[in-house]
Amino acid sequence: MILWLAIAVLLLVAAATFVGSAAVQDLDRAGSIGLGALFGALAVLQLLLLLPLRRGRRSAREVLSTIGILMGVPILVRGTPGLSLIAGAMLVAVLLMWLPQSSDYFQLTQPKAKKRFRLPGSR
């Protein structure tokens, strides 16, 4: 939880930096504003998912995992110095959510229904 909160704050700082640099630059202004808006939207989405994650909602864990992998891997591969730290933290946070201790917490708070084996055609 705390790591996701820190990541969201770092994304907000990155978004403000990109938008601020777009205001100063004349070249590539649209790209910086777009990237700042994307990071800002991701930070807000992560902040909104923190409460359901705390309550043990599997859907919050799955959405945060998807965001972390889809955003973390390309940024980490590209090797942008400041953003690589955020991307690495995202991937670590995804890994921590799927450890056995975390999975036990999600199973305890929102247990999966047991599937019953049935033969075809039987009730």
Steps between C-alpha positions, in 0.01 A plus 500: 500500500765749601711420196203563267435828680863604453483403131187711453669800663808452279277480192330823601840666536605366159174625347553847647857501373396410145222759494732760652772433245241524222413850619866604477587327171389593154608171344304177559241665721215263406703190584593629844145605579366164382752305707428717803126444458553123467712483815253718688207279398689185602585653837135590565389150394753342735384721787138401432592130506685515832187478716358193321847345517508557875161333529635194319321539167649272238397735221715780644799267515445390141460855365806625687697201374396573144594868534831411663602253233376699200666820619798361690657266245519742203633785715758272659609362161532848355729599784387855574695585818233664719210295375688170532490539877120533490472209256716278720291589804183414306634157409609435859152603622340260251727222619417572865126480429533147363718350775340218701445723805310754291301229325402360840372844599287528188369145552411586859320825423328392179502120468450337163198280456588133478422343166309178517570232245192395309453253223350638180122469504471455879344750737 
